[in-house]
Amino acid sequence: MVSINTNMKYYKNRDGSNTLGRKVKPETWISGDCPIVHDKYYAWLKHRAQARYRGEDYHLSFEDWCELWSPSKWSKRGRKADSLVLQRQRIDGEWSLDNCEVVTRLEQLRRQREYKHLD
């Protein structure tokens, strides 16, 4: 059985249950039994769903996502100014491997005016 790291974003309880109180079953995960890969897979699903909701073209496969988010970058992902986020290089372009980059949140926030001009 794989031990669940309590620092994972989606699995916070020390007893091996997720935040909804359900038991975590790594052997049933599509992404495999590694909690870090599963966390990346879940984040990719959420990212893809949000892009589709906004009507943006999305061509990042899970493998592309893992290529962009190396283990060293993944551990620095977050919402603080010095944390890392994923952004498109060309704002009006699609979400694809050649148009995405991992930057600090501060760098992304500096580009907010460009997003407002798209409306």
N, CA and C atoms as an extended XYZ file, in Angstrom:
357
Properties=species:S:1:pos:R:3:atomname:S:1:resname:S:1:resid:I:1 pbc="F F F"
N         0.841       -1.181        0.000 N   MET     1
C         0.000        0.000        0.000 CA  MET     1
C         0.881        1.237        0.000 C   MET     1
N         0.530        2.207       -0.782 N   VAL     2
C         1.274        3.450       -0.880 CA  VAL     2
C         0.855        4.372        0.254 C   VAL     2
N         1.833        4.954        0.930 N   SER     3
C         1.479        5.901        1.979 CA  SER     3
C         1.169        7.249        1.334 C   SER     3
N         0.190        7.918        1.850 N   ILE     4
C        -0.238        9.196        1.308 CA  ILE     4
C         0.506       10.316        2.020 C   ILE     4
N         1.128       11.169        1.253 N   ASN     5
C         1.835       12.310        1.793 CA  ASN     5
C         0.796       13.339        2.242 C   ASN     5
N         0.840       13.759        3.476 N   THR     6
C        -0.156       14.700        3.980 CA  THR     6
C         0.044       16.107        3.432 C   THR     6
N         1.145       16.363        2.723 N   ASN     7
C         1.356       17.664        2.110 CA  ASN     7
C         0.738       17.762        0.727 C   ASN     7
N         0.116       16.700        0.258 N   MET     8
C        -0.517       16.724       -1.053 CA  MET     8
C        -1.695       17.684       -1.014 C   MET     8
N        -1.950       18.337       -2.135 N   LYS     9
C        -3.003       19.335       -2.174 CA  LYS     9
C        -4.384       18.752       -1.939 C   LYS     9
N        -4.671       17.590       -2.497 N   TYR    10
C        -6.024       17.052       -2.454 CA  TYR    10
C        -6.218       15.976       -1.396 C   TYR    10
N        -5.200       15.657       -0.628 N   TYR    11
C        -5.308       14.628        0.408 CA  TYR    11
C        -4.693       15.171        1.682 C   TYR    11
N        -5.514       15.699        2.554 N   LYS    12
C        -5.021       16.420        3.717 CA  LYS    12
C        -5.109       15.627        5.016 C   LYS    12
N        -5.966       14.608        5.084 N   ASN    13
C        -6.174       13.911        6.348 CA  ASN    13
C        -5.088       12.875        6.620 C   ASN    13
N        -4.640       12.783        7.854 N   ARG    14
C        -3.564       11.880        8.230 CA  ARG    14
C        -3.997       10.419        8.255 C   ARG    14
N        -5.276       10.156        8.324 N   ASP    15
C        -5.746        8.772        8.425 CA  ASP    15
C        -5.873        8.075        7.073 C   ASP    15
N        -5.412        8.709        6.001 N   GLY    16
C        -5.481        8.089        4.687 CA  GLY    16
C        -6.792        8.347        3.966 C   GLY    16
N        -7.646        9.199        4.516 N   SER    17
C        -8.884        9.542        3.822 CA  SER    17
C        -8.715       10.913        3.184 C   SER    17
N        -9.512       11.172        2.169 N   ASN    18
C        -9.414       12.479        1.538 CA  ASN    18
C       -10.256       13.477        2.315 C   ASN    18
N       -10.356       14.698        1.819 N   THR    19
C       -11.048       15.747        2.563 CA  THR    19
C       -12.542       15.500        2.649 C   THR    19
N       -13.094       14.602        1.847 N   LEU    20
C       -14.518       14.281        1.921 CA  LEU    20
C       -14.785       13.113        2.877 C   LEU    20
N       -13.737       12.550        3.475 N   GLY    21
C       -13.893       11.466        4.422 CA  GLY    21
C       -13.889       10.083        3.786 C   GLY    21
N       -13.699       10.014        2.472 N   ARG    22
C       -13.670        8.717        1.792 CA  ARG    22
C       -12.264        8.132        1.863 C   ARG    22
N       -12.172        6.819        1.888 N   LYS    23
C       -10.864        6.168        1.877 CA  LYS    23
C       -10.216        6.347        0.512 C   LYS    23
N        -8.931        6.592        0.512 N   VAL    24
C        -8.170        6.743       -0.717 CA  VAL    24
C        -7.753        5.363       -1.190 C   VAL    24
N        -8.004        5.046       -2.472 N   LYS    25
C        -7.678        3.732       -3.016 CA  LYS    25
C        -6.731        3.901       -4.210 C   LYS    25
N        -5.424        4.017       -3.957 N   PRO    26
C        -4.460        4.238       -5.040 CA  PRO    26
C        -4.494        3.161       -6.119 C   PRO    26
N        -4.861        1.941       -5.764 N   GLU    27
C        -4.871        0.863       -6.760 CA  GLU    27
C        -5.952        1.064       -7.824 C   GLU    27
N        -6.900        1.957       -7.599 N   THR    28
C        -7.964        2.198       -8.574 CA  THR    28
C        -7.741        3.461       -9.411 C   THR    28
N        -6.684        4.207       -9.138 N   TRP    29
C        -6.435        5.457       -9.852 CA  TRP    29
C        -6.044        5.204      -11.305 C   TRP    29
N        -6.564        5.970      -12.229 N   ILE    30
C        -6.215        5.887      -13.644 CA  ILE    30
C        -4.737        6.224      -13.845 C   ILE    30
N        -4.240        7.168      -13.070 N   SER    31
C        -2.867        7.641      -13.217 CA  SER    31
C        -1.831        6.735      -12.577 C   SER    31
N        -2.244        5.683      -11.910 N   GLY    32
C        -1.314        4.807      -11.204 CA  GLY    32
C        -1.375        5.065       -9.713 C   GLY    32
N        -0.575        4.340       -8.960 N   ASP    33
C        -0.675        4.438       -7.505 CA  ASP    33
C         0.254        5.465       -6.861 C   ASP    33
N         0.960        6.257       -7.664 N   CYS    34
C         1.838        7.299       -7.120 CA  CYS    34
C         1.005        8.534       -6.774 C   CYS    34
N         1.012        8.979       -5.511 N   PRO    35
C         0.205       10.128       -5.119 CA  PRO    35
C         0.576       11.419       -5.843 C   PRO    35
N         1.863       11.616       -6.152 N   ILE    36
C         2.281       12.839       -6.830 CA  ILE    36
C         1.766       12.863       -8.263 C   ILE    36
N         1.890       11.750       -8.969 N   VAL    37
C         1.376       11.676      -10.344 CA  VAL    37
C        -0.145       11.828      -10.326 C   VAL    37
N        -0.796       11.246       -9.331 N   HIS    38
C        -2.247       11.372       -9.228 CA  HIS    38
C        -2.650       12.823       -8.978 C   HIS    38
N        -1.902       13.521       -8.154 N   ASP    39
C        -2.168       14.931       -7.890 CA  ASP    39
C        -2.017       15.748       -9.175 C   ASP    39
N        -0.977       15.448       -9.966 N   LYS    40
C        -0.790       16.132      -11.246 CA  LYS    40
C        -1.940       15.831      -12.200 C   LYS    40
N        -2.367       14.576      -12.222 N   TYR    41
C        -3.459       14.172      -13.113 CA  TYR    41
C        -4.751       14.906      -12.753 C   TYR    41
N        -5.041       14.988      -11.475 N   TYR    42
C        -6.238       15.678      -11.025 CA  TYR    42
C        -6.173       17.166      -11.367 C   TYR    42
N        -5.006       17.784      -11.174 N   ALA    43
C        -4.827       19.200      -11.508 CA  ALA    43
C        -4.979       19.413      -13.012 C   ALA    43
N        -4.455       18.483      -13.828 N   TRP    44
C        -4.598       18.579      -15.288 CA  TRP    44
C        -6.071       18.496      -15.694 C   TRP    44
N        -6.820       17.583      -15.082 N   LEU    45
C        -8.249       17.471      -15.389 CA  LEU    45
C        -8.987       18.772      -15.073 C   LEU    45
N        -8.696       19.361      -13.925 N   LYS    46
C        -9.332       20.617      -13.537 CA  LYS    46
C        -8.944       21.744      -14.487 C   LYS    46
N        -7.669       21.801      -14.871 N   HIS    47
C        -7.180       22.840      -15.776 CA  HIS    47
C        -7.848       22.718      -17.142 C   HIS    47
N        -7.934       21.510      -17.661 N   ARG    48
C        -8.572       21.268      -18.955 CA  ARG    48
C       -10.061       21.637      -18.914 C   ARG    48
N       -10.740       21.259      -17.840 N   ALA    49
C       -12.165       21.572      -17.706 CA  ALA    49
C       -12.398       23.080      -17.647 C   ALA    49
N       -11.557       23.797      -16.932 N   GLN    50
C       -11.705       25.251      -16.829 CA  GLN    50
C       -11.463       25.925      -18.177 C   GLN    50
N       -10.470       25.461      -18.919 N   ALA    51
C       -10.197       26.036      -20.240 CA  ALA    51
C       -11.369       25.776      -21.188 C   ALA    51
N       -11.907       24.586      -21.148 N   ARG    52
C       -13.066       24.270      -21.986 CA  ARG    52
C       -14.268       25.117      -21.597 C   ARG    52
N       -14.460       25.338      -20.322 N   TYR    53
C       -15.565       26.169      -19.843 CA  TYR    53
C       -15.443       27.589      -20.385 C   TYR    53
N       -14.218       28.114      -20.439 N   ARG    54
C       -13.992       29.463      -20.963 CA  ARG    54
C       -13.992       29.490      -22.488 C   ARG    54
N       -14.108       28.325      -23.139 N   GLY    55
C       -14.143       28.256      -24.591 CA  GLY    55
C       -12.773       28.375      -25.247 C   GLY    55
N       -11.728       28.044      -24.528 N   GLU    56
C       -10.366       28.128      -25.061 CA  GLU    56
C        -9.967       26.788      -25.668 C   GLU    56
N        -9.202       26.838      -26.746 N   ASP    57
C        -8.690       25.604      -27.358 CA  ASP    57
C        -7.660       24.980      -26.428 C   ASP    57
N        -7.799       23.688      -26.197 N   TYR    58
C        -6.921       22.999      -25.252 CA  TYR    58
C        -6.338       21.763      -25.920 C   TYR    58
N        -5.030       21.761      -26.110 N   HIS    59
C        -4.348       20.652      -26.770 CA  HIS    59
C        -3.184       20.121      -25.939 C   HIS    59
N        -3.284       20.237      -24.628 N   LEU    60
C        -2.255       19.690      -23.747 CA  LEU    60
C        -2.683       18.304      -23.287 C   LEU    60
N        -1.897       17.308      -23.609 N   SER    61
C        -2.170       15.968      -23.089 CA  SER    61
C        -1.582       15.883      -21.682 C   SER    61
N        -1.919       14.834      -20.969 N   PHE    62
C        -1.362       14.671      -19.627 CA  PHE    62
C         0.159       14.544      -19.687 C   PHE    62
N         0.674       13.906      -20.720 N   GLU    63
C         2.129       13.775      -20.877 CA  GLU    63
C         2.776       15.144      -21.081 C   GLU    63
N         2.119       16.007      -21.875 N   ASP    64
C         2.616       17.375      -22.063 CA  ASP    64
C         2.616       18.129      -20.740 C   ASP    64
N         1.540       17.955      -19.982 N   TRP    65
C         1.410       18.600      -18.673 CA  TRP    65
C         2.583       18.203      -17.773 C   TRP    65
N         2.895       16.907      -17.752 N   CYS    66
C         4.005       16.419      -16.914 CA  CYS    66
C         5.345       16.946      -17.401 C   CYS    66
N         5.462       17.140      -18.708 N   GLU    67
C         6.697       17.702      -19.257 CA  GLU    67
C         6.874       19.162      -18.812 C   GLU    67
N         5.795       19.929      -18.812 N   LEU    68
C         5.854       21.320      -18.362 CA  LEU    68
C         6.098       21.414      -16.856 C   LEU    68
N         5.463       20.535      -16.103 N   TRP    69
C         5.572       20.542      -14.646 CA  TRP    69
C         6.546       19.461      -14.188 C   TRP    69
N         7.828       19.744      -14.293 N   SER    70
C         8.843       18.824      -13.781 CA  SER    70
C         8.687       18.726      -12.262 C   SER    70
N         9.229       17.675      -11.638 N   PRO    71
C         9.078       17.540      -10.180 CA  PRO    71
C         9.579       18.752       -9.387 C   PRO    71
N        10.657       19.375       -9.831 N   SER    72
C        11.161       20.544       -9.090 CA  SER    72
C        10.211       21.732       -9.216 C   SER    72
N         9.600       21.905      -10.384 N   LYS    73
C         8.645       23.002      -10.567 CA  LYS    73
C         7.333       22.704       -9.856 C   LYS    73
N         6.898       21.428       -9.892 N   TRP    74
C         5.621       21.055       -9.284 CA  TRP    74
C         5.589       21.379       -7.796 C   TRP    74
N         6.707       21.184       -7.121 N   SER    75
C         6.745       21.441       -5.679 CA  SER    75
C         6.671       22.932       -5.355 C   SER    75
N         6.897       23.798       -6.338 N   LYS    76
C         6.855       25.248       -6.134 CA  LYS    76
C         5.567       25.879       -6.659 C   LYS    76
N         4.608       25.074       -7.052 N   ARG    77
C         3.345       25.550       -7.601 CA  ARG    77
C         2.478       26.136       -6.488 C   ARG    77
N         1.766       27.242       -6.762 N   GLY    78
C         0.915       27.810       -5.725 CA  GLY    78
C         0.319       29.142       -6.101 C   GLY    78
N        -0.130       29.888       -5.094 N   ARG    79
C        -0.818       31.164       -5.297 CA  ARG    79
C        -0.036       32.367       -4.804 C   ARG    79
N         1.113       32.172       -4.200 N   LYS    80
C         1.920       33.295       -3.725 CA  LYS    80
C         2.664       33.925       -4.893 C   LYS    80
N         3.189       35.124       -4.706 N   ALA    81
C         3.853       35.863       -5.778 CA  ALA    81
C         5.058       35.119       -6.339 C   ALA    81
N         5.797       34.406       -5.500 N   ASP    82
C         6.983       33.699       -5.965 CA  ASP    82
C         6.699       32.248       -6.339 C   ASP    82
N         5.445       31.812       -6.258 N   SER    83
C         5.064       30.459       -6.661 CA  SER    83
C         4.972       30.369       -8.186 C   SER    83
N         4.984       29.153       -8.700 N   LEU    84
C         4.946       28.952      -10.146 CA  LEU    84
C         3.528       28.663      -10.637 C   LEU    84
N         3.224       29.177      -11.832 N   VAL    85
C         1.934       28.957      -12.489 CA  VAL    85
C         2.178       28.679      -13.966 C   VAL    85
N         1.175       28.152      -14.619 N   LEU    86
C         1.243       27.885      -16.059 CA  LEU    86
C         0.507       28.997      -16.791 C   LEU    86
N         1.119       29.538      -17.845 N   GLN    87
C         0.463       30.566      -18.643 CA  GLN    87
C         0.755       30.347      -20.115 C   GLN    87
N        -0.085       30.944      -20.944 N   ARG    88
C         0.143       30.898      -22.392 CA  ARG    88
C         1.075       32.040      -22.777 C   ARG    88
N         1.979       31.791      -23.710 N   GLN    89
C         2.871       32.846      -24.183 CA  GLN    89
C         2.092       33.852      -25.014 C   GLN    89
N         1.272       33.365      -25.934 N   ARG    90
C         0.366       34.222      -26.704 CA  ARG    90
C        -1.017       34.074      -26.080 C   ARG    90
N        -1.516       35.115      -25.498 N   ILE    91
C        -2.762       35.041      -24.739 CA  ILE    91
C        -3.941       34.606      -25.599 C   ILE    91
N        -3.964       35.003      -26.842 N   ASP    92
C        -5.083       34.626      -27.709 CA  ASP    92
C        -4.858       33.262      -28.373 C   ASP    92
N        -3.746       32.607      -28.070 N   GLY    93
C        -3.436       31.296      -28.642 CA  GLY    93
C        -4.063       30.164      -27.853 C   GLY    93
N        -3.792       28.961      -28.295 N   GLU    94
C        -4.354       27.779      -27.653 CA  GLU    94
C        -3.454       27.293      -26.515 C   GLU    94
N        -3.996       26.422      -25.682 N   TRP    95
C        -3.211       25.762      -24.652 CA  TRP    95
C        -2.537       24.564      -25.318 C   TRP    95
N        -1.264       24.732      -25.662 N   SER    96
C        -0.487       23.662      -26.289 CA  SER    96
C         0.938       23.722      -25.753 C   SER    96
N         1.677       22.675      -25.998 N   LEU    97
C         3.028       22.583      -25.460 CA  LEU    97
C         3.925       23.716      -25.956 C   LEU    97
N         3.773       24.128      -27.204 N   ASP    98
C         4.636       25.180      -27.745 CA  ASP    98
C         4.170       26.588      -27.359 C   ASP    98
N         2.992       26.733      -26.773 N   ASN    99
C         2.480       28.054      -26.401 CA  ASN    99
C         2.378       28.230      -24.882 C   ASN    99
N         2.812       27.274      -24.095 N   CYS   100
C         2.711       27.368      -22.629 CA  CYS   100
C         4.086       27.458      -21.998 C   CYS   100
N         4.108       28.114      -20.857 N   GLU   101
C         5.341       28.219      -20.091 CA  GLU   101
C         5.003       28.302      -18.605 C   GLU   101
N         5.928       27.863      -17.785 N   VAL   102
C         5.782       27.942      -16.335 CA  VAL   102
C         6.558       29.165      -15.876 C   VAL   102
N         5.848       30.095      -15.225 N   VAL   103
C         6.445       31.346      -14.755 CA  VAL   103
C         6.009       31.585      -13.317 C   VAL   103
N         6.589       32.596      -12.691 N   THR   104
C         6.145       32.949      -11.343 CA  THR   104
C         4.790       33.638      -11.418 C   THR   104
N         4.070       33.565      -10.343 N   ARG   105
C         2.748       34.197      -10.279 CA  ARG   105
C         2.867       35.702      -10.483 C   ARG   105
N         3.931       36.308       -9.977 N   LEU   106
C         4.152       37.747      -10.139 CA  LEU   106
C         4.294       38.113      -11.617 C   LEU   106
N         5.037       37.292      -12.376 N   GLU   107
C         5.173       37.541      -13.820 CA  GLU   107
C         3.819       37.446      -14.515 C   GLU   107
N         3.015       36.474      -14.119 N   GLN   108
C         1.700       36.313      -14.723 CA  GLN   108
C         0.790       37.500      -14.391 C   GLN   108
N         0.835       37.958      -13.153 N   LEU   109
C        -0.007       39.078      -12.739 CA  LEU   109
C         0.353       40.367      -13.469 C   LEU   109
N         1.600       40.512      -13.849 N   ARG   110
C         2.026       41.707      -14.598 CA  ARG   110
C         1.395       41.761      -15.991 C   ARG   110
N         0.910       40.634      -16.476 N   ARG   111
C         0.305       40.575      -17.812 CA  ARG   111
C        -1.219       40.731      -17.781 C   ARG   111
N        -1.804       41.070      -16.656 N   GLN   112
C        -3.258       41.123      -16.537 CA  GLN   112
C        -3.897       42.114      -17.504 C   GLN   112
N        -3.227       43.221      -17.802 N   ARG   113
C        -3.793       44.199      -18.735 CA  ARG   113
C        -4.011       43.607      -20.121 C   ARG   113
N        -3.149       42.679      -20.517 N   GLU   114
C        -3.299       42.037      -21.829 CA  GLU   114
C        -4.592       41.228      -21.902 C   GLU   114
N        -4.979       40.606      -20.813 N   TYR   115
C        -6.209       39.814      -20.785 CA  TYR   115
C        -7.437       40.706      -20.928 C   TYR   115
N        -7.406       41.885      -20.357 N   LYS   116
C        -8.549       42.794      -20.413 CA  LYS   116
C        -8.787       43.313      -21.827 C   LYS   116
N        -7.737       43.366      -22.634 N   HIS   117
C        -7.886       43.859      -24.008 CA  HIS   117
C        -8.512       42.817      -24.925 C   HIS   117
N        -8.628       41.589      -24.470 N   LEU   118
C        -9.246       40.529      -25.287 CA  LEU   118
C       -10.761       40.637      -25.306 C   LEU   118
N       -11.350       41.256      -24.314 N   ASP   119
C       -12.822       41.342      -24.223 CA  ASP   119
C       -13.437       42.205      -25.261 C   ASP   119
